[in-house]
């Protein structure tokens, strides 16, 4: 039980070390199955499912499938199907919903959808109440969509919801329809979830994406009406005042800018980019004050704004904006703060971010910061934009002595 509550590491080396250690422990237990009580067999089953999940998180589902063989007592080496191994496990240990779902997940990721569906059928043959197989049912719905059996996926969705209404079942079904471009079906699943009190933020996001992407006879006014309905409902569900503002950076990847600006109530079209910048700075300030990690999209948004926008004329008409820098000195301080925050992310591996940050430093008159960023990136082989390299060459040509000249080759 010791590692059941262990937090999953995002460091891949540590993750695989944990996986191998957990697999070693479970393999030792598996070779003495008779020593396990009924309760301990259930614990063993959940532990195995967690170890499967580690392999999937590590990006190698085949490792999970190899681990499946280790879970059984030592037998002469022979080629057996995953389904055959699952049958043995069911007779030796308790084949829980969690374990079945994780094995199905590994198979689906490995492209073995049919075998995953066979395992689901085998697991639910004797106990057909899908209320006991929530996670496995959701994997089966996903597999059915991916092999083009949409009618079967919908039928399984209906059966699962009838047995036990759970938001995840609505989400996986909506994802299946969205992947097929069936936007009206996604919205219908959303309305069903709303009616059945099975709404979630994830389902709401999928519905927003479907409404935004829908084409054909759907009127713009109807899209806006649906969008507002979804946002009002999810804000009520979460009890969050200003839900759109809190989720703006996710919504930006889901909605087109027109509906998004309408949701945010940004009415001054000529300075809407400043509204977004103000929100980015406000969010970064809040996350910093509460000890949360910075969001890469926010940092890049500020760097991009510093590199590309000319604010002076517009800012004079927006006294309501309190955080947007209004001087070269203020921009210099803000960009230095952004650069420090970016050290805790992978943004310095992103040529576009580094190029924007460098050009922002140039506009803010921070030549030393510009050189520091560019030198570092070129040493690491990052392909920066031509305008950055041209600025670097200009600085090199203006250097008064060879010892102070900046070489692009560095």
C-alpha positions as CSV (number, residue, x, y, z in Angstrom):
1,X,0.0,0.0,0.0
2,X,3.0,2.3,0.5
3,X,3.0,3.8,-3.0
4,X,-0.7,3.9,-3.7
5,X,-0.9,7.5,-2.6
6,X,2.4,8.6,-4.1
7,X,2.1,11.7,-6.2
8,X,2.9,11.2,-9.9
9,X,6.2,12.9,-10.8
10,X,6.5,14.9,-14.0
11,X,10.1,14.1,-14.2
12,X,10.3,11.2,-16.7
13,X,13.5,9.7,-15.2
14,X,12.0,9.6,-11.7
15,X,8.7,8.3,-13.1
16,X,10.3,5.3,-14.7
17,X,12.4,4.6,-11.7
18,X,9.2,4.5,-9.6
19,X,7.5,2.3,-12.2
20,X,10.3,-0.3,-12.1
21,X,10.5,-0.3,-8.3
22,X,6.7,-0.7,-8.0
23,X,6.8,-3.4,-10.7
24,X,9.5,-5.3,-8.8
25,X,7.5,-5.2,-5.5
26,X,4.3,-6.3,-7.2
27,X,6.1,-9.1,-9.1
28,X,7.4,-10.5,-5.8
29,X,3.9,-10.4,-4.3
30,X,2.4,-12.0,-7.5
31,X,4.7,-15.0,-7.1
32,X,2.9,-15.8,-3.8
33,X,-0.8,-15.2,-4.6
34,X,-2.1,-17.7,-2.0
35,X,-0.7,-15.5,0.8
36,X,-3.0,-12.7,-0.1
37,X,-6.3,-12.3,1.7
38,X,-9.4,-11.1,-0.2
39,X,-8.9,-7.5,1.0
40,X,-5.2,-7.6,0.1
41,X,-6.1,-8.9,-3.4
42,X,-8.2,-5.9,-3.9
43,X,-5.4,-3.6,-2.7
44,X,-3.0,-5.5,-5.0
45,X,-5.3,-4.9,-7.9
46,X,-5.5,-1.2,-7.3
47,X,-1.7,-1.0,-6.9
48,X,-1.3,-2.7,-10.3
49,X,-3.7,-0.2,-11.9
50,X,-1.6,2.7,-10.5
51,X,1.6,1.1,-11.9
52,X,-0.1,0.7,-15.3
53,X,-1.1,4.4,-15.2
54,X,2.6,5.3,-14.5
55,X,3.6,3.5,-17.7
56,X,1.0,5.3,-19.7
57,X,2.0,8.6,-18.2
58,X,5.6,7.8,-19.3
59,X,4.5,7.5,-22.9
60,X,5.1,3.8,-23.3
61,X,2.0,1.7,-23.0
62,X,3.9,-1.4,-24.2
63,X,5.8,-1.3,-20.9
64,X,2.4,-1.7,-19.1
65,X,1.6,-4.7,-21.3
66,X,4.9,-6.3,-20.5
67,X,4.2,-5.7,-16.8
68,X,0.9,-7.6,-17.2
69,X,2.9,-10.8,-17.5
70,X,4.9,-10.1,-14.4
71,X,1.7,-9.9,-12.3
72,X,1.2,-13.7,-12.6
73,X,3.0,-16.4,-10.8
74,X,6.1,-17.7,-12.6
75,X,5.1,-20.0,-15.5
76,X,7.1,-21.5,-18.4
77,X,7.7,-18.8,-21.0
78,X,4.9,-18.9,-23.7
79,X,3.2,-16.5,-26.0
80,X,-0.2,-15.6,-24.6
81,X,-2.7,-12.9,-25.6
82,X,-3.5,-10.1,-23.3
83,X,-7.1,-11.4,-23.0
84,X,-5.7,-14.8,-21.9
85,X,-3.6,-13.1,-19.2
86,X,-6.5,-11.1,-18.0
87,X,-8.6,-14.3,-17.6
88,X,-5.8,-15.7,-15.4
89,X,-5.6,-12.5,-13.3
90,X,-9.4,-12.6,-12.8
91,X,-9.1,-16.1,-11.4
92,X,-6.1,-15.3,-9.2
93,X,-6.7,-11.7,-8.1
94,X,-9.7,-9.3,-8.2
95,X,-9.9,-7.8,-11.6
96,X,-11.1,-4.3,-10.5
97,X,-12.6,-1.6,-12.7
98,X,-9.4,0.5,-12.2
99,X,-7.1,-2.4,-13.3
100,X,-9.3,-3.3,-16.3
101,X,-9.5,0.4,-17.3
102,X,-5.8,0.9,-17.2
103,X,-5.1,-2.3,-19.2
104,X,-7.6,-1.1,-21.8
105,X,-6.0,2.3,-21.8
106,X,-2.6,0.8,-22.5
107,X,-4.0,-1.3,-25.3
108,X,-5.9,1.6,-26.9
109,X,-2.8,3.8,-26.8
110,X,-0.9,0.9,-28.4
111,X,-3.5,0.7,-31.2
112,X,-5.1,-2.5,-30.0
113,X,-8.7,-1.3,-29.7
114,X,-10.4,-4.5,-30.5
115,X,-8.5,-6.4,-27.9
116,X,-9.4,-3.7,-25.4
117,X,-13.1,-4.1,-26.2
118,X,-12.8,-7.9,-25.8
119,X,-11.3,-7.4,-22.3
120,X,-14.2,-5.1,-21.5
121,X,-16.7,-7.6,-22.7
122,X,-15.0,-10.4,-20.7
123,X,-14.9,-8.3,-17.5
124,X,-18.5,-7.3,-17.7
125,X,-19.9,-10.7,-18.8
126,X,-20.7,-12.0,-15.3
127,X,-21.3,-8.6,-13.7
128,X,-23.1,-6.5,-16.3
129,X,-24.1,-3.6,-14.0
130,X,-22.0,-0.8,-15.6
131,X,-22.3,1.1,-12.3
132,X,-19.4,-1.2,-11.2
133,X,-17.4,-0.5,-14.4
134,X,-17.4,3.2,-14.8
135,X,-13.8,3.8,-15.8
136,X,-13.8,0.7,-18.1
137,X,-17.0,1.8,-19.7
138,X,-15.5,5.1,-20.5
139,X,-12.5,3.5,-22.1
140,X,-14.8,1.3,-24.2
141,X,-16.8,4.3,-25.4
142,X,-13.5,5.9,-26.5
143,X,-12.3,2.8,-28.3
144,X,-15.7,2.4,-30.1
145,X,-15.5,6.0,-31.4
146,X,-11.9,5.5,-32.5
147,X,-12.7,2.3,-34.6
148,X,-15.7,4.1,-36.2
149,X,-18.5,2.3,-34.3
150,X,-20.3,5.5,-33.3
151,X,-23.7,3.9,-32.9
152,X,-22.3,1.3,-30.6
153,X,-20.5,4.1,-28.6
154,X,-23.8,6.0,-28.2
155,X,-25.6,2.8,-27.2
156,X,-23.0,2.1,-24.5
157,X,-23.2,5.7,-23.4
158,X,-26.9,5.3,-22.9
159,X,-26.5,2.1,-21.0
160,X,-23.8,3.5,-18.8
161,X,-25.7,6.7,-18.0
162,X,-28.8,4.6,-17.1
163,X,-26.7,2.5,-14.7
164,X,-24.8,5.5,-13.1
165,X,-24.8,9.1,-14.2
166,X,-21.2,10.4,-14.1
167,X,-19.7,13.5,-15.7
168,X,-16.8,11.6,-17.1
169,X,-19.1,9.5,-19.3
170,X,-20.6,12.6,-20.8
171,X,-17.1,14.0,-21.4
172,X,-15.7,11.0,-23.2
173,X,-18.8,10.8,-25.4
174,X,-18.6,14.5,-26.3
175,X,-14.9,14.1,-27.1
176,X,-15.8,11.2,-29.5
177,X,-18.4,13.3,-31.4
178,X,-16.1,16.4,-31.4
179,X,-13.3,14.4,-33.0
180,X,-15.8,13.3,-35.7
181,X,-16.8,17.0,-36.3
182,X,-20.4,16.3,-35.1
183,X,-20.8,19.6,-33.3
184,X,-24.6,19.4,-32.9
185,X,-24.2,16.0,-31.3
186,X,-21.7,17.4,-28.8
187,X,-24.1,20.2,-27.8
188,X,-26.9,17.6,-27.4
189,X,-24.7,15.5,-25.1
190,X,-24.0,18.8,-23.1
191,X,-27.7,19.5,-22.8
192,X,-28.3,15.9,-21.6
193,X,-25.6,16.4,-19.0
194,X,-27.1,19.6,-17.9
195,X,-30.5,18.0,-17.6
196,X,-29.2,15.0,-15.7
197,X,-27.2,17.2,-13.3
198,X,-24.0,15.6,-14.7
199,X,-22.3,18.9,-15.8
200,X,-18.6,19.6,-15.4
201,X,-16.2,22.3,-16.5
202,X,-14.6,19.9,-19.0
203,X,-17.9,19.1,-20.7
204,X,-18.7,22.8,-20.8
205,X,-15.4,23.5,-22.5
206,X,-16.1,20.9,-25.1
207,X,-19.6,22.4,-25.7
208,X,-18.1,25.8,-26.1
209,X,-15.6,24.4,-28.6
210,X,-18.4,22.7,-30.6
211,X,-20.5,25.8,-30.7
212,X,-17.6,27.9,-31.8
213,X,-16.6,25.4,-34.5
214,X,-20.1,24.7,-35.8
215,X,-20.8,25.7,-39.4
216,X,-23.8,25.6,-41.8
217,X,-27.2,26.8,-40.7
218,X,-26.3,27.9,-37.2
219,X,-26.8,31.7,-36.9
220,X,-24.2,33.9,-35.2
221,X,-26.9,35.1,-32.8
222,X,-27.7,31.5,-31.9
223,X,-24.0,30.8,-31.3
224,X,-23.7,33.8,-29.0
225,X,-26.9,32.7,-27.2
226,X,-25.6,29.1,-26.7
227,X,-22.2,30.4,-25.6
228,X,-23.7,32.6,-23.0
229,X,-26.0,29.8,-21.7
230,X,-23.0,27.5,-21.3
231,X,-20.9,30.1,-19.5
232,X,-23.8,31.1,-17.1
233,X,-24.4,27.4,-16.3
234,X,-20.8,26.5,-15.6
235,X,-20.3,29.6,-13.5
236,X,-23.3,28.6,-11.4
237,X,-22.0,25.1,-11.1
238,X,-18.6,26.2,-9.9
239,X,-19.8,29.1,-7.9
240,X,-17.0,31.2,-9.4
241,X,-17.6,34.9,-10.0
242,X,-15.9,36.0,-13.2
243,X,-15.5,32.4,-14.5
244,X,-14.7,33.7,-18.1
245,X,-11.9,35.8,-16.7
246,X,-10.4,33.0,-14.7
247,X,-10.5,30.6,-17.7
248,X,-9.6,33.2,-20.3
249,X,-6.4,31.5,-21.4
250,X,-8.0,28.2,-21.9
251,X,-11.0,29.8,-23.6
252,X,-8.7,31.6,-26.0
253,X,-7.7,28.2,-27.4
254,X,-11.4,27.2,-27.7
255,X,-13.3,30.3,-28.9
256,X,-12.9,32.7,-31.7
257,X,-11.8,36.1,-30.6
258,X,-15.2,37.8,-31.4
259,X,-17.3,35.7,-29.0
260,X,-14.4,35.7,-26.5
261,X,-14.2,39.5,-26.5
262,X,-18.0,39.6,-26.1
263,X,-17.9,37.3,-23.1
264,X,-15.2,39.5,-21.5
265,X,-17.2,42.6,-22.2
266,X,-14.3,44.3,-23.9
267,X,-16.1,47.0,-25.8
268,X,-13.2,49.2,-27.0
269,X,-12.2,47.4,-30.2
270,X,-9.1,49.5,-31.0
271,X,-7.5,48.7,-27.6
272,X,-8.8,45.2,-26.9
273,X,-5.1,44.0,-27.0
274,X,-4.5,46.2,-24.0
275,X,-7.4,44.6,-22.2
276,X,-5.8,41.2,-22.8
277,X,-2.4,42.4,-21.6
278,X,-4.0,43.9,-18.5
279,X,-5.6,40.6,-17.7
280,X,-2.3,38.7,-18.3
281,X,-0.5,41.0,-15.9
282,X,-3.3,40.7,-13.3
283,X,-3.3,36.9,-13.5
284,X,0.5,36.7,-13.2
285,X,0.4,39.1,-10.2
286,X,-2.3,36.9,-8.5
287,X,-0.4,33.6,-9.2
288,X,2.8,35.1,-7.9
289,X,1.2,36.4,-4.7
290,X,-0.4,33.0,-4.0
291,X,2.8,31.0,-4.7
292,X,1.5,29.4,-7.9
293,X,3.7,28.6,-10.9
294,X,3.4,31.1,-13.8
295,X,1.5,29.9,-16.9
296,X,3.6,29.9,-20.0
297,X,0.9,31.4,-22.2
298,X,0.7,34.4,-20.0
299,X,4.4,35.0,-20.0
300,X,4.6,34.7,-23.8
301,X,1.6,37.0,-24.1
302,X,3.4,39.8,-22.2
303,X,6.6,39.2,-24.1
304,X,4.8,39.3,-27.5
305,X,3.0,42.5,-26.5
306,X,6.3,44.2,-25.5
307,X,7.9,43.2,-28.8
308,X,5.1,44.2,-31.2
309,X,2.8,46.8,-29.8
310,X,3.0,50.6,-29.8
311,X,0.8,51.7,-26.9
312,X,1.5,55.4,-26.4
313,X,-1.4,56.8,-28.5
314,X,-3.9,54.2,-27.2
315,X,-2.9,54.2,-23.6
316,X,-3.7,57.9,-23.3
317,X,-7.4,57.0,-23.8
318,X,-7.3,54.1,-21.3
319,X,-6.8,55.5,-17.8
320,X,-8.7,52.5,-16.4
321,X,-5.8,50.1,-17.1
322,X,-3.7,50.0,-14.0
323,X,-1.0,47.4,-14.7
324,X,0.0,48.0,-18.3
325,X,3.4,49.6,-18.3
326,X,3.3,53.2,-19.5
327,X,7.0,54.0,-19.8
328,X,10.2,52.4,-21.1
329,X,11.5,52.0,-17.6
330,X,8.3,50.3,-16.5
331,X,8.5,47.9,-19.5
332,X,12.1,47.1,-18.6
333,X,11.2,46.1,-15.1
334,X,8.2,44.0,-16.3
335,X,10.3,42.1,-18.9
336,X,13.0,41.4,-16.4
337,X,10.3,39.9,-14.1
338,X,9.0,37.9,-17.0
339,X,12.4,36.5,-17.9
340,X,12.9,35.4,-14.2
341,X,9.6,33.7,-14.2
342,X,10.3,31.9,-17.5
343,X,13.3,30.2,-15.9
344,X,10.8,27.9,-14.2
345,X,9.2,26.9,-17.5
346,X,10.4,25.5,-20.8
347,X,9.9,28.8,-22.6
348,X,13.6,29.4,-23.2
349,X,13.5,26.4,-25.5
350,X,10.8,28.3,-27.6
351,X,12.4,30.4,-30.3
352,X,9.3,32.6,-30.7
353,X,9.2,33.4,-27.0
354,X,12.9,34.2,-26.9
355,X,12.6,36.3,-30.0
356,X,9.7,38.3,-28.6
357,X,11.5,38.7,-25.2
358,X,14.7,39.9,-27.0
359,X,12.8,42.4,-29.1
360,X,10.9,43.6,-26.1
361,X,14.2,44.3,-24.3
362,X,15.4,46.3,-27.3
363,X,12.3,48.5,-27.3
364,X,12.7,49.0,-23.6
365,X,16.3,50.1,-24.1
366,X,17.8,47.1,-22.2
367,X,20.8,46.3,-24.4
368,X,22.6,44.1,-21.9
369,X,19.5,42.0,-21.2
370,X,19.0,41.7,-25.0
371,X,22.6,40.4,-25.5
372,X,22.3,38.0,-22.6
373,X,19.1,36.4,-23.9
374,X,20.4,36.2,-27.5
375,X,23.9,34.8,-26.6
376,X,22.4,32.2,-24.4
377,X,19.9,31.1,-27.1
378,X,22.4,31.0,-29.9
379,X,24.8,28.9,-27.8
380,X,22.0,26.4,-27.3
381,X,21.3,26.3,-31.1
382,X,17.9,28.1,-31.0
383,X,16.8,29.5,-34.4
384,X,15.8,33.1,-33.5
385,X,13.9,35.4,-35.9
386,X,15.8,37.4,-38.5
387,X,14.9,40.7,-36.8
388,X,16.6,39.6,-33.6
389,X,19.8,38.5,-35.5
390,X,19.7,41.8,-37.4
391,X,19.5,43.8,-34.2
392,X,22.3,41.7,-32.7
393,X,24.5,42.4,-35.8
394,X,23.7,46.2,-35.5
395,X,24.8,46.2,-31.9
396,X,28.0,44.4,-32.9
397,X,28.8,47.0,-35.6
398,X,28.2,49.8,-33.1
399,X,30.6,48.5,-30.5
400,X,33.5,50.9,-30.0
401,X,36.2,48.3,-29.4
402,X,36.7,44.7,-30.7
403,X,36.8,43.4,-27.1
404,X,33.2,44.6,-26.6
405,X,31.9,43.5,-30.0
406,X,29.0,41.0,-29.9
407,X,29.5,38.1,-32.2
408,X,26.4,36.4,-33.6
409,X,28.4,33.2,-33.9
410,X,28.6,33.0,-30.1
